[in-house]
Amino acid sequence: MPTSVETRRRAVQAARGEIAFDLLLTDAQIVDMATGETRPADIGIVGELIASVHPPGSRHDAHQTHTLSGAWITPGLIDTHVHLESSHLPPARYAEIVVAQGTTAVFWDPHELANVLGIEGVRYAVESSRNLPLQVMVAAPSSVPSTPGLECSGAEFSGKEMQTMLAWDEVRGVAEVMDMHGILHGSERMQDILEAGLRSGKLIEGHARGLSGQDLQAYLAAGVTSDHELTSGADALEKLRAGLTLEIRGSHPYLLPEIVAALKTLPHLSSQITLCTDDVPPDILLEKGGIVALLNLLIEHGLPAVDALRFATLNAAIRLQRNDLGLIAAGRRADLVVFDSLDQLQAQRVYVAGRQVAQHGVMMESVTGAQTAPPRDTLRLAPLAPGDFTLRIGNIQHGEARLRHICGARFTRWGEAEVLIRNGCVQLPDGFSFIWVQHRHGRHDAKPQIALLEGWGELRGAIATSYSHDSHNLVVLGRCPHDMALAANTLIASGGGMALTQNGSLIAHVAMPIAGMLSDSPPAELAAAFRELRERSADIADWEPPYRVFKAIEGTCLACNAGPHLTDLGLTDGATRQIVDPVIDCRETPTDAQQQDDSPGEPNNGQYHC
């Protein structure tokens, strides 16, 4: 809500000394984002506004005074690109964590909710974010689905839906444009989406993973103005030179040293550099933090604290077209964070709209927000049987086949493998596992898709998730059909979430009944359960950072990225935008040579290590 005329008038009067401040902050060291200085000053506040920034001790007239004992004070931190859904928390629960850490504004792309619920998912995001101590600006998802034709999510957005969302006051722009192929090749759908964004005059966020040279220039020419998909220091510099606003993200910390080193080669640090979290799971969010954790990493890697803080405050406010945020100056909103050191940032006090809301990392009052009924019952699937998790090649009962398969995690590539077929089922070769995907939104009746996965090792159990970027279909990885069925059925029964099974037993489970991706649990309980799930996952998989990690489970079906990925429609190629037949060739073999193999009804022949 804009500041009232009355509050603005009182702020003018207070600045002139005609009336007292509502709140006076004294003995502070201001981190000045405009000049790069740190300097002593006092801050007078009226209502939600900063009314005056003046010399220390020059004013004493205030209804309330807080002495900050020489601590550093900065504008509230701003996250320029985040999917709240990755915290698996509803907005009010999310706000009570990040506000206490110093984050007072976020730009939320709810495309995870939108891919499950369509327009109603975005409406839920808007309505559930009202009346929070966190300024939530919403982006209109453009990636529903992220790769049309290669996957089917719970809805499909085009220009019409984009126009509807952009007409809402809370929606500040078009969310990350992930269909890079559609932009570069003149997709009518993507042209309509971008046209709606350009006509609105609002922001258009990018997703320019892997784009360079002519393709990068073409992507910008379409109207995209930012990118968070940075892959190296050189990539960051090319995109900055091209004119994109960089959103350096905390979800890929292994890239930060290289990006910092690249930025430090520049003559000056552009105002077009901002920070974002993108995706942060609940345990990491609670234990290490969101934007504040990213700031501390950047400082640790050699970026001066004032520069890092400017990325997360003034630069972010400029990017988001919020002239009321990002600076400690008269007339700006009094969203402020107090730190006792700039070497290791830890919020001591947080002020929102001129009122202290947190102290020593804890909210002073509970956060409730708007009362909005959360969307449930979104896994529209009947219980599954172990037989649903076997790979069959046509009607071949005994034989051999050569199959295309997925190699690697994060950056995938094609592979080929010879497999045996026994009693109608493909036998997993050593070193392989299965990946299995089932459409869960009720929009089509296609059977489950299953493919060979190499580069993840031999999974000792199964991992299932209904939170799978970006279509959020039900995904299961494993070798044993019985474990895979148990993991999948656990999620179907709980309305979604993540589950681990091993040797016929459920060993960890986090229920996410809201849209199959958010939890009702208090943040501390959810974080503990998620931490246990992550730790127990090491009993099933041998993780190899930075790519083969637990988080990669959630993105393993991201078909918009280059390389092979399995979706609910089949084995896809992100480069050619085609659905690929995995069978290169197959041949039946004489059955009498196989009679000593599996008995009827036991298709695994011990090959799945159940």
N, C-alpha and C positions, 0 to 999 in steps of 0.2 A: 504494500500500500504506500502511495506517496505521502511524504510528510505533510501534515496539515498546515494551513496558513497560520493558524494560531501558534503552533510550535515553532515554525520558522520565525515568526515575529518575536517570540520570547527569546529565541536564540540571538537575534540581532540586539535586543535590549541587554541581554546578559553580556554579550561581547563588549558592549559599550560601557558596562559597569552600572547600568541603570537598574538592573535587578540582579538577584543572586543566581548562581548556577544551581541546577538540581544536584549535580555531582561534580566534585573537583578531584582530579587525580594529581597528586603532587609527588615531587622527588623522583621523577622518572627520567630515563634516558630514552629519548625517542629515536627510533630507527626511521630516518627520513627517506622514503622511497623515491622522492623527487630528486634529491641532491646526492644521495648516497652517504650522507653524514649520519653520525650518531651524536646527539646533542641533548643537553638537559633542557627540559621544558615541563610546564604544567598544562593540563588539559581540562578545560571547562566543558561540561556536558549539560544540555537542556533536552529533556525528553529523549528521543532516539538520536539526536544530532550532536556532533561536536560543534560547540559554539565558539570556542577560542582555544588557540595554542599560543601560550604566552610565556614570558620569562619566569623562571622559578621564583616563587615567593612573592610575585607581584600582585596576586589576588588571593583573598582569603574568604570572600563572601560566597558561601555555598551552604545549601541545606544539609549536605553530607560530603565528607572528605575522606578519601582513601589515600594513605601514604604508601608509596611503592618502594621505598627504601633503596633507591638507586637502581632498581631493576630496569630491564630493557622492555620497551613496549612497541608493538608493531600493529599494523592493521590485521584484521582477521584473515586467516588463510583461506584461499579459494582453490577448489579442485575443478579444473576446466573440462574434465571428461571422466565420467564414472558411471559404472553400472552398479547401482546399489544392490541389485539382485545377487551379485557375486559374494556379498557379505551374508547372504541368506537371511537377512533381517528386514522386517518392514521398516518404512522410513522413520517412524518415531524411535524404534530401538536403535537404528543406525545413528540417528542424530544424537542420542544420549552418549554414544561413544565418541564420535568425531568432534562434536562441539567442545567437549571437555578437553580434547587434545589441541584445540585452537582453530579447527576448521569451522568457518561460519557461513560459507556459501559453497554450493556445488552446482555443476551443470550435469544433470542426470539424463543419460540416454537409456530409457526403459525398453530397449528393443528386445530384451529377454522376455519381459512380460508381454510385449506386443506380439511376439512370435507364438505365444501360447493363446492369448486372449484377444488379439486384434485391438481395435479402437478402445474397447472396454479396459484393456490392460493399461493403456496410456491414461485413460480417464481415472483409473484407480491410482496410478502414480501421482497424478495431479492432486486428486482429492485427499489422498492419505498424507500428502506433504504439507498441507495447510496447517497454520497455527503452530509451527515448530520454531524452536530457537535457531534452526538452520535455514538459511535462505536457499530454497530448492528451486532452481531454474530447470525446466524440462525441455528436452529436445524431442522433436517429432521423428520417430524411427523411420529410416528410409530402407532398412534392410529386413524387410518382412516379406518373403524370406531373404536371406543374404545372397542366395544364388538360385534365382528362379529357374525351374526346369531340371535342377539337379537335386532338389530336396523339397519336401512339403512340410510346412510348419502349420500352426493353428490358424493362420490368416494370411492374407496377401494384400499389401498396400501398393497403391499407385498414386497418380496425381490427385485424384478425387479425395482419397483419405488424407493426403498431405495437406491439401487446402483446408480440410475440416480441422485438423489439429493446429495448423499455423494460425487459425483464426482465434484460438484460445489465448488469453493474455499470459497465462503461465508458460506457454510454449515459446521459447526464445530462438528457435532455429531448427534446421534440418540436421538430424543426427548423422553419425558417420556413414558416408556413402561407400559401402563395402563392395558394391557391384562395379568394380573397376572395369571389368570386361564390357559391361553394358554401357558405361560412360564412353569408353574409347571406341566402341563399335556402333554407337548411335541407337541404342535400345530406346524404343518409343516410351516404354514405362519409365526409364530413368530420365529421359528428357522431360517428361511430364512432372516428375518429382522435383527435378532441379528448377524447372520453370516456376513451379509453385513457390519454392524457396526464394528464388530471385525476385519474384513479384512481391513477396511479403516484406522484403527488405531486411529479413532476419539472417542469422548466421547459417553457414553451410559447412558442416564438419566433414573431414576427410578420413580415409582409410587407405593410404597410398603404399601399402606394403609391397616392396620390390619394384616400385615404379622409378624410372630413371630416364634421363635424356628426353627424347621426343614424347614418350608416353607420359612422363611426369608433366611436361609442359602442356600437353593436351588435357590432362586431368585438371590442371589449374584453369585452363581456358574455359572449361565447362562451368566454372563458378565455385569450385571447392576452395576453401581458404585455410584449412588447418590439417595437421596430421599428427597422430600419436604412434603410428606404426614405424618407429625408427629401428633400423637394424644394425647401424654402426655409426661411428663418428663421421665418416665420409658421407653416409646417407643423410645424417642430420644437417651437415653443411650444405649439401646440394639442395635439400628441401628449403632451408632457410634462404639460400641465395635465390631460389626460384620464387620466393615470396610467400611461402606458407608460414603460418604461425605454428611453431613447434609446441607440442604438448609432451614434454619429457615425462615418461611414466615410470612409476615405481614398481610395476608388476614384472619388469624385466631388469632386475638390479645388476645382472652380470654385464649389461651394456653401459652402465653409468660411467665407469672409469674412462672408457674410450670416448664417450660423448663429452664429458667434462674436458678431457684433453683437447678435443677438437675445438670446443667453444673458446678455450683459452688461447687459441692461435689467432682469434679475430681481433681487429683493432678496438672494437667495443662490443658490448653485449646488447643485442637488439631488444627493443620492447616487444618483439614478436617471439619471445621465448617464455613459455608458461609451463606449469607442472600439472600432472594429473595422476590419479591412482589407477584408473581403468578398472582393474579387478583385484579385490583384496578379500581373501577368505576371512571368516569371523575370528578364528584364533589369532591370526597374524594382525588383524585390525585391532583387536583388544590388547594384545601383548606388545606389539611394536608400533602400531599406529598407522594412520593413512598418510596424508600429505606430510605430517611432521616427521614420519620415518624417512620419507624420500628426501626431505630437506637435510636431515642428519647424514644420510648417505652422501649427498652431494657435497656437503661440508667436509666429510671424511675424505672424499676423493679430491679435495683441493680447491673447490669452488668457494670463494669468499662468502661468508654468511649473509652479508647485506645483499649481494647479487642474487643468491639463492632465494632469499626472502622476497626480493622484488619480483622474481618470476612468479611467486605464489600469491602476490598481493596486487601491486599496481599493474603489472603486465597482464595479469589475469582479468582484472577489472576492465582494462582497455579492451581486451579481446571479447569479453562478454557484454560490452557496451553498457557497463554499469558505472556511470560517473559518480555514483554515491558511495562506491566502495573503493578499497585499495590504497587509501592514503590517509594519514593522520593530518587532517586539515579542517578548518572551519567549514561547515556546510555539508560535510560527509557524514555518513551513518557511523555511529559510535560502536562499531564492531572491532574489538581490540583484544590483543593477547599480550600477556605479561610473561616474560622469560627472565630467569635469574642469570642466564649465561647465553652468549651467542656461540659458544664452542660446542655445546650439546643442548639442543633445544628441547625443553620440557615445559609445557604450559603451567604456570603457577596460578594465574587467574585468567578468566575469559569473560569479556563483556560483550553482550549482544544488545543492540539497540539501546545503549546507555545504561544497561543494568547488568550487574555481575551475576553470571549464571553458573560458573564453575570455579572450583578452587582445588589446586593440587591434583588435577586430573580426574576430578569427580564432580558430577552435576550437583548443584545445591538443591534442586527441586526435581521431582520426577517429570519425565517428558511424556505427554499424552498425545497431543496433536488432535487432528480431526478424527471423529469416530466414523470409520468407513468399513463396511463389511468386506472382509478379504475374500478373494475368489478361491474356491476349493473344488475338489472333485474334477480334476483336469486330466487324470490318467484314465482314458476311456479304453481300458483293456481288460479282457477276461484273463483268469489265471492261465499260466503256461505250463507245458510239460517238458521233460528233458528232451523228448524227440523234436521239439521246436528249435533246439540248439545244435542240430546236426547239419552238416553241409552235404547236400546230395547233388549229383551231376546227372540230370535227366533221369532216365530209368535204369541206369547201369547199376547192377548189383555187385559185380566183381570185376575189377579192371584197374586201369591206370588213367591218369589225366595230367595234363600240363596246365597250370593255372597262373594267371596274373595275380599279384598280391601287393599289399602295402608294406613298404619298408620304412622303418624309422619312425621317429616321433617329432612333432612340430614341423620339421621340414621333411616331408615325405617324398619318396621316389618309388618308381615301379620296380617290381621284381617278378621273377618267374620261378616256379617250383614244380617238380614232379611229385605226385601223390598217388597213394594206393587207395582203391575203393573196395571196401569190404562190407557185405550185407547192405549195400546201397549208400554207405556213409564214407565220406572222405576221412582218411586216417591222418592225423596231424603229424607232420615230420618233426624231427628233433629241432628244438630252437624256435618253434612257432607257437602261436596261440590263435584263438579265434577272436574276431570282433563281430558283434551282432547288433543290428539296429532294427527297431520296430516303431512304425508310426503310432503315435499315442494320442492324436488330437481328434480322431474320428472323421477325418476328411476323405480318407480313402481306405480300401480294404486290402491293400497289397500285403502279401505275406512278409514275414521277417526277412531281412537281408543279412547274409553272413559271408565273411571273407577271411582269408588267411592274413595274419599279422606277423611280420618279422621285425626284429630289432627291439622287441620288448621282453625277450627272453621267454622261458617257459613258466607261465603264471601258475602258481601253486594255489589255485582257488579261483574265485571270480570277483570282479568289481563291477558294480552296476550303478548307473546314474540316470536320473531324469533331467538333470541340469547339464545340457550338452549344447554348447554354442553351435549355431544360433537357433536352430529349429527346435531344440529341446525335446527330441524324441527319446525313447528309452534305449539306452546303450549299455551293452554288457561285454566285458572282456574276460576271457578265461579259456580253459582247456576241457574242463569236465562239464558235460551237459547238465548233470544233476546239481552241481554248484551254481551254474549259470541260471538255471531255472529257479533255484531257491532265492538267489539275489534279486532276480527280476520280480518274482512274486512278492517278496518282502516290500518292494517299492510300490507295486500295484496296490497292496493292502494298506499301505500308510499314506497313500496319496502323493507319493514321490519322495525324492531325496537321494541318498547314496547308501550303498550297502556292500559289505564284504562277506564272502562265504568261503569256507574251507573244509574239506573232508565232510561235507554234508551238514555243516553247522554254520549258523549265522554268528560271525565274530565281531562285527561292528555295524552300526546302523544309525544314520541321522535322518529322522523324518522331516520332510519339508512339504506339508500339506497345502500350503498356499501357492497355487499355480504350479505345484510340483517343484518349487525352487526356494520358497521362503518358509521360515520356521516361526512358530508361536513362542518358542522357548525364550526365557530371559537370556540376554547376551552372554553372560558368564557360563550358563549351562550349555548353550549352543556351542560356544567356543571350546569348552571342555570336551564335549561329544565329538566335535569336528577334529580336535587335536588327537583324540584317541583313534578316530577313523584313519587319519593321516598316518599315525604311528603304526597302527596295525596293518596298514596297506603294505608296509615293508615285509610282512610275513608272506605276502602273496607275490609281490613284484620286486625285482632288483632295480632300484632306481639309480639313474646315472645322470646327474645334473650336467648342463643346465636344461637339456631338452626332455630327456626321459625322466620326468618327475611326476609326482602325484597330480599336480595341477593339469598336466597334459591330458589327463583323462577327460576333462571337461571340454577340451578343444580338439579332440582327435577326429571329430566328424565335420570340421569347419571347411566346407566344400568350396568356399570362395578363395581359399589359399591355393597356390600352385601345388601340383602333385596329386596322387591318388587319395581319395577319402571315401569312406563308406557312409551312405545316407539311407534314409528309408526308401529311396527309389532305386538304389543299387550302388555299384562301384563306379565312382565318378572320377573324371580327370579335370582338375582345376585349371589346367592350361588350355585345353581344347574345348572345355565346357560340354563334354559329352559323357553319357553313361556308357560304360565299357563292359562288354561281356568278359567275365573273368576266365572263361574256358578257351584256351588256345587250341587244344585238341584232347580227345579222350578215346579210349578204346576198351571194349569188353574183353575179358580173358576167360578161358575155359573155367567153368565153375567147379569141375571135379578136382582141380588143383587147390581149391580153396576150402574144401569141406572141413578140414581140420581147424579152420579159423573160427570166427565168432558163432556162438549158438544163437538161434532166433531171439530177437528182442534185446540183444546185448551188442549194439552197434559199435561200442567204443573199443572193444578188443584190448582193453587195458592201455590204449594209446593216449588216453586223456588224463592219466594219473589222478583218477578220482580218489 
